[in-house]
Amino acid sequence: MAARKSSDPVRRKNKPEASRAQPRSAPEDIKNYKQSLALANRLNKVAPDEDNAVVAGAIVLFAAEVIKRSSGNVLEARAYLEGMRGAIDGLLANAFQDAPQAPPEPKVPRRRR
């Protein structure tokens, strides 16, 4: 098999515009984080005495409506959710980095009698 010369053009299929992910810049991420933090502080001022679970539930409902409006189908909605899951995991890891983390306990199958 002959080796390809470096001057030979490489043919690639062009991807449609929707599938090309635009990398976000660090300043944009910082701006988004600051906006989210300001919104969280305003929410804390509006509902300081509310149960945290109720506030979290309201945020989830709001996020579900936003995702529903932003996505065209279930697969796109799940992609949004996967992105948010990663962000939430990162926030929780940062929030609890001082606390020692125990490894998850392995699940032992129960025997039926």
Rosetta constraint file for C-alpha pairs under 8 A:
AtomPair CA 4 CA 8 HARMONIC 6.88 0.50
AtomPair CA 15 CA 19 HARMONIC 6.53 0.50
AtomPair CA 15 CA 20 HARMONIC 6.87 0.50
AtomPair CA 16 CA 20 HARMONIC 6.96 0.50
AtomPair CA 24 CA 28 HARMONIC 6.59 0.50
AtomPair CA 24 CA 29 HARMONIC 7.06 0.50
AtomPair CA 25 CA 29 HARMONIC 6.51 0.50
AtomPair CA 26 CA 30 HARMONIC 6.21 0.50
AtomPair CA 27 CA 31 HARMONIC 6.12 0.50
AtomPair CA 28 CA 32 HARMONIC 6.17 0.50
AtomPair CA 29 CA 33 HARMONIC 6.11 0.50
AtomPair CA 30 CA 34 HARMONIC 6.16 0.50
AtomPair CA 31 CA 35 HARMONIC 6.20 0.50
AtomPair CA 32 CA 36 HARMONIC 6.14 0.50
AtomPair CA 33 CA 37 HARMONIC 6.07 0.50
AtomPair CA 34 CA 38 HARMONIC 6.14 0.50
AtomPair CA 35 CA 39 HARMONIC 6.22 0.50
AtomPair CA 36 CA 40 HARMONIC 6.15 0.50
AtomPair CA 37 CA 41 HARMONIC 6.21 0.50
AtomPair CA 38 CA 42 HARMONIC 6.27 0.50
AtomPair CA 39 CA 43 HARMONIC 6.17 0.50
AtomPair CA 40 CA 44 HARMONIC 6.18 0.50
AtomPair CA 41 CA 45 HARMONIC 6.35 0.50
AtomPair CA 42 CA 46 HARMONIC 6.29 0.50
AtomPair CA 43 CA 47 HARMONIC 6.14 0.50
AtomPair CA 43 CA 48 HARMONIC 7.92 0.50
AtomPair CA 44 CA 48 HARMONIC 5.11 0.50
AtomPair CA 47 CA 55 HARMONIC 8.00 0.50
AtomPair CA 50 CA 54 HARMONIC 6.92 0.50
AtomPair CA 50 CA 55 HARMONIC 6.83 0.50
AtomPair CA 51 CA 55 HARMONIC 6.51 0.50
AtomPair CA 52 CA 56 HARMONIC 6.08 0.50
AtomPair CA 53 CA 57 HARMONIC 6.05 0.50
AtomPair CA 54 CA 58 HARMONIC 6.27 0.50
AtomPair CA 55 CA 59 HARMONIC 6.30 0.50
AtomPair CA 56 CA 60 HARMONIC 6.25 0.50
AtomPair CA 57 CA 61 HARMONIC 6.24 0.50
AtomPair CA 58 CA 62 HARMONIC 6.16 0.50
AtomPair CA 59 CA 63 HARMONIC 6.07 0.50
AtomPair CA 60 CA 64 HARMONIC 6.07 0.50
AtomPair CA 61 CA 65 HARMONIC 6.38 0.50
AtomPair CA 62 CA 66 HARMONIC 6.32 0.50
AtomPair CA 63 CA 67 HARMONIC 6.06 0.50
AtomPair CA 64 CA 68 HARMONIC 6.04 0.50
AtomPair CA 65 CA 69 HARMONIC 6.27 0.50
AtomPair CA 66 CA 70 HARMONIC 6.09 0.50
AtomPair CA 67 CA 71 HARMONIC 5.91 0.50
AtomPair CA 67 CA 77 HARMONIC 5.98 0.50
AtomPair CA 67 CA 80 HARMONIC 6.99 0.50
AtomPair CA 68 CA 72 HARMONIC 7.74 0.50
AtomPair CA 68 CA 77 HARMONIC 6.82 0.50
AtomPair CA 70 CA 77 HARMONIC 7.96 0.50
AtomPair CA 71 CA 76 HARMONIC 5.41 0.50
AtomPair CA 71 CA 77 HARMONIC 5.47 0.50
AtomPair CA 72 CA 76 HARMONIC 6.49 0.50
AtomPair CA 72 CA 77 HARMONIC 7.64 0.50
AtomPair CA 73 CA 77 HARMONIC 6.39 0.50
AtomPair CA 74 CA 78 HARMONIC 6.13 0.50
AtomPair CA 75 CA 79 HARMONIC 6.27 0.50
AtomPair CA 76 CA 80 HARMONIC 6.38 0.50
AtomPair CA 77 CA 81 HARMONIC 6.33 0.50
AtomPair CA 78 CA 82 HARMONIC 6.12 0.50
AtomPair CA 79 CA 83 HARMONIC 6.33 0.50
AtomPair CA 80 CA 84 HARMONIC 6.28 0.50
AtomPair CA 81 CA 85 HARMONIC 6.02 0.50
AtomPair CA 82 CA 86 HARMONIC 6.43 0.50
AtomPair CA 83 CA 87 HARMONIC 6.46 0.50
AtomPair CA 84 CA 88 HARMONIC 6.05 0.50
AtomPair CA 85 CA 89 HARMONIC 6.07 0.50
AtomPair CA 86 CA 90 HARMONIC 6.23 0.50
AtomPair CA 87 CA 91 HARMONIC 6.27 0.50
AtomPair CA 88 CA 92 HARMONIC 6.11 0.50
AtomPair CA 89 CA 93 HARMONIC 6.07 0.50
AtomPair CA 90 CA 94 HARMONIC 6.22 0.50
AtomPair CA 91 CA 95 HARMONIC 6.10 0.50
AtomPair CA 92 CA 96 HARMONIC 6.09 0.50
AtomPair CA 93 CA 97 HARMONIC 5.75 0.50
